[in-house]
Structure formats: C-alpha cells, structure tokens
C-alpha cells in the first residue's frame, strides 16, 4: 500500500474513468479548470 499524501501536497498524475464512460487525465483537466479531489473508501470496506 502506498503512503498517504500529506494535507496540502500535490496529487500524483493519474487517469480515471468517470461515470459518463469517458477517461479523464488529471493533467488535462487541470489545463481547463480547477479540480477538487476527494478520496473515500469504497462501499462495504472497513475504514
């Protein structure tokens, strides 16, 4: 498991598929607008 990011640190580069079926890259989205990232444990997981 990776170490958690410190509060205020920059997010690592990544891509993810959204609910609209499109794949988005953090770097590409940041070129167009501000982004707020929120991470949470998935449903039915401890934590």
PyMOL Python script that loads the backbone (N, CA, C, O; Angstrom):
from pymol import cmd

cmd.read_pdbstr("""\
ATOM      1  N   UNK A   1       0.844  -1.184   0.000  1.00  0.00           N
ATOM      2  CA  UNK A   1       0.000   0.000   0.000  1.00  0.00           C
ATOM      3  C   UNK A   1       0.882   1.237   0.000  1.00  0.00           C
ATOM      4  O   UNK A   1       1.898   1.274   0.694  1.00  0.00           O
ATOM      5  N   UNK A   2       0.508   2.237  -0.761  1.00  0.00           N
ATOM      6  CA  UNK A   2       1.258   3.491  -0.822  1.00  0.00           C
ATOM      7  C   UNK A   2       1.032   4.311   0.436  1.00  0.00           C
ATOM      8  O   UNK A   2       0.022   4.173   1.127  1.00  0.00           O
ATOM      9  N   UNK A   3       1.994   5.159   0.704  1.00  0.00           N
ATOM     10  CA  UNK A   3       1.864   6.073   1.837  1.00  0.00           C
ATOM     11  C   UNK A   3       0.804   7.128   1.500  1.00  0.00           C
ATOM     12  O   UNK A   3       0.696   7.538   0.344  1.00  0.00           O
ATOM     13  N   UNK A   4       0.027   7.568   2.483  1.00  0.00           N
ATOM     14  CA  UNK A   4      -0.971   8.611   2.218  1.00  0.00           C
ATOM     15  C   UNK A   4      -0.287   9.932   1.887  1.00  0.00           C
ATOM     16  O   UNK A   4       0.834  10.195   2.321  1.00  0.00           O
ATOM     17  N   UNK A   5      -0.978  10.748   1.116  1.00  0.00           N
ATOM     18  CA  UNK A   5      -0.471  12.082   0.799  1.00  0.00           C
ATOM     19  C   UNK A   5      -0.663  12.993   1.991  1.00  0.00           C
ATOM     20  O   UNK A   5      -1.662  12.897   2.704  1.00  0.00           O
ATOM     21  N   UNK A   6       0.287  13.870   2.204  1.00  0.00           N
ATOM     22  CA  UNK A   6       0.156  14.858   3.278  1.00  0.00           C
ATOM     23  C   UNK A   6      -0.862  15.907   2.847  1.00  0.00           C
ATOM     24  O   UNK A   6      -1.006  16.211   1.662  1.00  0.00           O
ATOM     25  N   UNK A   7      -1.557  16.446   3.827  1.00  0.00           N
ATOM     26  CA  UNK A   7      -2.527  17.509   3.539  1.00  0.00           C
ATOM     27  C   UNK A   7      -1.802  18.659   2.851  1.00  0.00           C
ATOM     28  O   UNK A   7      -0.753  19.107   3.314  1.00  0.00           O
ATOM     29  N   UNK A   8      -2.366  19.135   1.744  1.00  0.00           N
ATOM     30  CA  UNK A   8      -1.789  20.244   1.004  1.00  0.00           C
ATOM     31  C   UNK A   8      -0.788  19.848  -0.064  1.00  0.00           C
ATOM     32  O   UNK A   8      -0.325  20.703  -0.818  1.00  0.00           O
ATOM     33  N   UNK A   9      -0.440  18.562  -0.145  1.00  0.00           N
ATOM     34  CA  UNK A   9       0.512  18.136  -1.166  1.00  0.00           C
ATOM     35  C   UNK A   9      -0.183  17.997  -2.514  1.00  0.00           C
ATOM     36  O   UNK A   9      -1.408  17.904  -2.582  1.00  0.00           O
ATOM     37  N   UNK A  10       0.603  17.982  -3.584  1.00  0.00           N
ATOM     38  CA  UNK A  10       0.047  17.843  -4.924  1.00  0.00           C
ATOM     39  C   UNK A  10      -0.339  16.391  -5.183  1.00  0.00           C
ATOM     40  O   UNK A  10       0.337  15.465  -4.734  1.00  0.00           O
ATOM     41  N   UNK A  11      -1.419  16.210  -5.902  1.00  0.00           N
ATOM     42  CA  UNK A  11      -1.863  14.865  -6.270  1.00  0.00           C
ATOM     43  C   UNK A  11      -0.928  14.300  -7.332  1.00  0.00           C
ATOM     44  O   UNK A  11      -0.443  15.048  -8.181  1.00  0.00           O
ATOM     45  N   UNK A  12      -0.670  13.008  -7.301  1.00  0.00           N
ATOM     46  CA  UNK A  12       0.149  12.400  -8.352  1.00  0.00           C
ATOM     47  C   UNK A  12      -0.633  12.352  -9.664  1.00  0.00           C
ATOM     48  O   UNK A  12      -1.864  12.360  -9.648  1.00  0.00           O
ATOM     49  N   UNK A  13       0.060  12.304 -10.788  1.00  0.00           N
ATOM     50  CA  UNK A  13      -0.656  12.216 -12.066  1.00  0.00           C
ATOM     51  C   UNK A  13      -1.428  10.900 -12.156  1.00  0.00           C
ATOM     52  O   UNK A  13      -0.928   9.849 -11.754  1.00  0.00           O
ATOM     53  N   UNK A  14      -2.643  10.965 -12.683  1.00  0.00           N
ATOM     54  CA  UNK A  14      -3.434   9.744 -12.863  1.00  0.00           C
ATOM     55  C   UNK A  14      -4.522   9.974 -13.892  1.00  0.00           C
ATOM     56  O   UNK A  14      -4.856  11.111 -14.225  1.00  0.00           O
ATOM     57  N   UNK A  15      -5.069   8.877 -14.390  1.00  0.00           N
ATOM     58  CA  UNK A  15      -6.242   8.920 -15.248  1.00  0.00           C
ATOM     59  C   UNK A  15      -7.297   8.028 -14.613  1.00  0.00           C
ATOM     60  O   UNK A  15      -6.973   7.068 -13.914  1.00  0.00           O
ATOM     61  N   UNK A  16      -8.548   8.349 -14.857  1.00  0.00           N
ATOM     62  CA  UNK A  16      -9.646   7.561 -14.287  1.00  0.00           C
ATOM     63  C   UNK A  16     -10.851   7.646 -15.202  1.00  0.00           C
ATOM     64  O   UNK A  16     -11.054   8.640 -15.898  1.00  0.00           O
ATOM     65  N   UNK A  17     -11.647   6.584 -15.192  1.00  0.00           N
ATOM     66  CA  UNK A  17     -12.879   6.578 -15.960  1.00  0.00           C
ATOM     67  C   UNK A  17     -13.987   7.175 -15.097  1.00  0.00           C
ATOM     68  O   UNK A  17     -14.149   6.804 -13.934  1.00  0.00           O
ATOM     69  N   UNK A  18     -14.740   8.093 -15.670  1.00  0.00           N
ATOM     70  CA  UNK A  18     -15.828   8.767 -14.962  1.00  0.00           C
ATOM     71  C   UNK A  18     -17.152   8.055 -15.220  1.00  0.00           C
ATOM     72  O   UNK A  18     -17.229   7.138 -16.036  1.00  0.00           O
ATOM     73  N   UNK A  19     -18.175   8.485 -14.522  1.00  0.00           N
ATOM     74  CA  UNK A  19     -19.493   7.863 -14.657  1.00  0.00           C
ATOM     75  C   UNK A  19     -20.095   8.077 -16.043  1.00  0.00           C
ATOM     76  O   UNK A  19     -21.039   7.382 -16.418  1.00  0.00           O
ATOM     77  N   UNK A  20     -19.556   9.039 -16.816  1.00  0.00           N
ATOM     78  CA  UNK A  20     -20.045   9.238 -18.186  1.00  0.00           C
ATOM     79  C   UNK A  20     -19.362   8.308 -19.187  1.00  0.00           C
ATOM     80  O   UNK A  20     -19.634   8.368 -20.386  1.00  0.00           O
ATOM     81  N   UNK A  21     -18.466   7.442 -18.682  1.00  0.00           N
ATOM     82  CA  UNK A  21     -17.777   6.476 -19.528  1.00  0.00           C
ATOM     83  C   UNK A  21     -16.495   7.007 -20.153  1.00  0.00           C
ATOM     84  O   UNK A  21     -15.738   6.239 -20.747  1.00  0.00           O
ATOM     85  N   UNK A  22     -16.237   8.306 -20.032  1.00  0.00           N
ATOM     86  CA  UNK A  22     -15.022   8.893 -20.595  1.00  0.00           C
ATOM     87  C   UNK A  22     -13.868   8.733 -19.605  1.00  0.00           C
ATOM     88  O   UNK A  22     -14.073   8.653 -18.394  1.00  0.00           O
ATOM     89  N   UNK A  23     -12.653   8.689 -20.150  1.00  0.00           N
ATOM     90  CA  UNK A  23     -11.456   8.627 -19.318  1.00  0.00           C
ATOM     91  C   UNK A  23     -10.858  10.025 -19.239  1.00  0.00           C
ATOM     92  O   UNK A  23     -10.674  10.692 -20.257  1.00  0.00           O
ATOM     93  N   UNK A  24     -10.562  10.456 -18.033  1.00  0.00           N
ATOM     94  CA  UNK A  24     -10.023  11.793 -17.797  1.00  0.00           C
ATOM     95  C   UNK A  24      -8.645  11.692 -17.161  1.00  0.00           C
ATOM     96  O   UNK A  24      -8.397  10.830 -16.317  1.00  0.00           O
ATOM     97  N   UNK A  25      -7.760  12.577 -17.572  1.00  0.00           N
ATOM     98  CA  UNK A  25      -6.425  12.705 -17.009  1.00  0.00           C
ATOM     99  C   UNK A  25      -6.407  13.940 -16.118  1.00  0.00           C
ATOM    100  O   UNK A  25      -6.903  14.994 -16.516  1.00  0.00           O
ATOM    101  N   UNK A  26      -5.854  13.826 -14.937  1.00  0.00           N
ATOM    102  CA  UNK A  26      -5.786  14.979 -14.042  1.00  0.00           C
ATOM    103  C   UNK A  26      -5.040  16.128 -14.717  1.00  0.00           C
ATOM    104  O   UNK A  26      -5.472  17.277 -14.631  1.00  0.00           O
ATOM    105  N   UNK A  27      -3.938  15.835 -15.379  1.00  0.00           N
ATOM    106  CA  UNK A  27      -3.151  16.882 -16.029  1.00  0.00           C
ATOM    107  C   UNK A  27      -3.957  17.612 -17.101  1.00  0.00           C
ATOM    108  O   UNK A  27      -3.870  18.834 -17.213  1.00  0.00           O
ATOM    109  N   UNK A  28      -4.737  16.879 -17.886  1.00  0.00           N
ATOM    110  CA  UNK A  28      -5.537  17.511 -18.938  1.00  0.00           C
ATOM    111  C   UNK A  28      -6.680  18.345 -18.360  1.00  0.00           C
ATOM    112  O   UNK A  28      -6.960  19.435 -18.859  1.00  0.00           O
ATOM    113  N   UNK A  29      -7.332  17.853 -17.327  1.00  0.00           N
ATOM    114  CA  UNK A  29      -8.439  18.600 -16.718  1.00  0.00           C
ATOM    115  C   UNK A  29      -7.917  19.873 -16.055  1.00  0.00           C
ATOM    116  O   UNK A  29      -8.576  20.911 -16.107  1.00  0.00           O
ATOM    117  N   UNK A  30      -6.740  19.802 -15.433  1.00  0.00           N
ATOM    118  CA  UNK A  30      -6.170  20.985 -14.782  1.00  0.00           C
ATOM    119  C   UNK A  30      -5.828  22.093 -15.768  1.00  0.00           C
ATOM    120  O   UNK A  30      -5.724  23.254 -15.373  1.00  0.00           O
ATOM    121  N   UNK A  31      -5.651  21.759 -17.041  1.00  0.00           N
ATOM    122  CA  UNK A  31      -5.396  22.781 -18.058  1.00  0.00           C
ATOM    123  C   UNK A  31      -6.644  23.617 -18.329  1.00  0.00           C
ATOM    124  O   UNK A  31      -6.545  24.733 -18.841  1.00  0.00           O
ATOM    125  N   UNK A  32      -7.827  23.079 -17.986  1.00  0.00           N
ATOM    126  CA  UNK A  32      -9.084  23.732 -18.305  1.00  0.00           C
ATOM    127  C   UNK A  32      -9.777  24.367 -17.105  1.00  0.00           C
ATOM    128  O   UNK A  32     -10.496  25.355 -17.257  1.00  0.00           O
ATOM    129  N   UNK A  33      -9.568  23.805 -15.904  1.00  0.00           N
ATOM    130  CA  UNK A  33     -10.316  24.286 -14.731  1.00  0.00           C
ATOM    131  C   UNK A  33      -9.646  23.823 -13.448  1.00  0.00           C
ATOM    132  O   UNK A  33      -8.722  23.009 -13.467  1.00  0.00           O
ATOM    133  N   UNK A  34     -10.130  24.358 -12.335  1.00  0.00           N
ATOM    134  CA  UNK A  34      -9.671  23.927 -11.017  1.00  0.00           C
ATOM    135  C   UNK A  34     -10.316  22.589 -10.688  1.00  0.00           C
ATOM    136  O   UNK A  34     -11.399  22.273 -11.180  1.00  0.00           O
ATOM    137  N   UNK A  35      -9.648  21.810  -9.857  1.00  0.00           N
ATOM    138  CA  UNK A  35     -10.143  20.477  -9.508  1.00  0.00           C
ATOM    139  C   UNK A  35     -10.066  20.287  -7.998  1.00  0.00           C
ATOM    140  O   UNK A  35      -9.068  20.641  -7.370  1.00  0.00           O
ATOM    141  N   UNK A  36     -11.113  19.733  -7.428  1.00  0.00           N
ATOM    142  CA  UNK A  36     -11.099  19.313  -6.020  1.00  0.00           C
ATOM    143  C   UNK A  36     -11.179  17.794  -6.004  1.00  0.00           C
ATOM    144  O   UNK A  36     -12.137  17.217  -6.519  1.00  0.00           O
ATOM    145  N   UNK A  37     -10.195  17.152  -5.426  1.00  0.00           N
ATOM    146  CA  UNK A  37     -10.175  15.689  -5.348  1.00  0.00           C
ATOM    147  C   UNK A  37     -10.586  15.238  -3.963  1.00  0.00           C
ATOM    148  O   UNK A  37     -10.085  15.746  -2.960  1.00  0.00           O
ATOM    149  N   UNK A  38     -11.490  14.292  -3.909  1.00  0.00           N
ATOM    150  CA  UNK A  38     -11.926  13.726  -2.639  1.00  0.00           C
ATOM    151  C   UNK A  38     -11.836  12.209  -2.773  1.00  0.00           C
ATOM    152  O   UNK A  38     -12.422  11.627  -3.685  1.00  0.00           O
ATOM    153  N   UNK A  39     -11.111  11.580  -1.875  1.00  0.00           N
ATOM    154  CA  UNK A  39     -10.973  10.136  -1.892  1.00  0.00           C
ATOM    155  C   UNK A  39     -11.664   9.567  -0.654  1.00  0.00           C
ATOM    156  O   UNK A  39     -11.551  10.127   0.437  1.00  0.00           O
ATOM    157  N   UNK A  40     -12.360   8.481  -0.821  1.00  0.00           N
ATOM    158  CA  UNK A  40     -13.027   7.826   0.310  1.00  0.00           C
ATOM    159  C   UNK A  40     -13.013   6.325   0.074  1.00  0.00           C
ATOM    160  O   UNK A  40     -12.951   5.873  -1.069  1.00  0.00           O
ATOM    161  N   UNK A  41     -13.070   5.550   1.153  1.00  0.00           N
ATOM    162  CA  UNK A  41     -13.117   4.101   0.984  1.00  0.00           C
ATOM    163  C   UNK A  41     -14.374   3.699   0.238  1.00  0.00           C
ATOM    164  O   UNK A  41     -15.408   4.355   0.366  1.00  0.00           O
ATOM    165  N   UNK A  42     -14.300   2.644  -0.528  1.00  0.00           N
ATOM    166  CA  UNK A  42     -15.467   2.151  -1.250  1.00  0.00           C
ATOM    167  C   UNK A  42     -16.519   1.575  -0.312  1.00  0.00           C
ATOM    168  O   UNK A  42     -16.244   1.314   0.860  1.00  0.00           O
ATOM    169  N   UNK A  43     -17.686   1.385  -0.819  1.00  0.00           N
ATOM    170  CA  UNK A  43     -18.769   0.788  -0.025  1.00  0.00           C
ATOM    171  C   UNK A  43     -18.364  -0.609   0.440  1.00  0.00           C
ATOM    172  O   UNK A  43     -17.636  -1.328  -0.245  1.00  0.00           O
ATOM    173  N   UNK A  44     -18.846  -0.962   1.596  1.00  0.00           N
ATOM    174  CA  UNK A  44     -18.623  -2.294   2.171  1.00  0.00           C
ATOM    175  C   UNK A  44     -17.144  -2.615   2.398  1.00  0.00           C
ATOM    176  O   UNK A  44     -16.734  -3.769   2.278  1.00  0.00           O
ATOM    177  N   UNK A  45     -16.344  -1.598   2.724  1.00  0.00           N
ATOM    178  CA  UNK A  45     -14.946  -1.830   3.069  1.00  0.00           C
ATOM    179  C   UNK A  45     -14.716  -1.317   4.474  1.00  0.00           C
ATOM    180  O   UNK A  45     -15.357  -0.352   4.891  1.00  0.00           O
ATOM    181  N   UNK A  46     -13.814  -1.944   5.212  1.00  0.00           N
ATOM    182  CA  UNK A  46     -13.521  -1.436   6.555  1.00  0.00           C
ATOM    183  C   UNK A  46     -12.736  -0.139   6.452  1.00  0.00           C
ATOM    184  O   UNK A  46     -11.714  -0.097   5.768  1.00  0.00           O
ATOM    185  N   UNK A  47     -13.174   0.892   7.093  1.00  0.00           N
ATOM    186  CA  UNK A  47     -12.445   2.164   7.077  1.00  0.00           C
ATOM    187  C   UNK A  47     -13.199   3.151   6.362  1.00  0.00           C
ATOM    188  O   UNK A  47     -12.757   4.293   6.234  1.00  0.00           O
TER     189      UNK A  47
END
""", "prot")
cmd.dss("prot")
cmd.show_as("cartoon", "prot")
cmd.util.cbc("prot")
cmd.orient("prot")
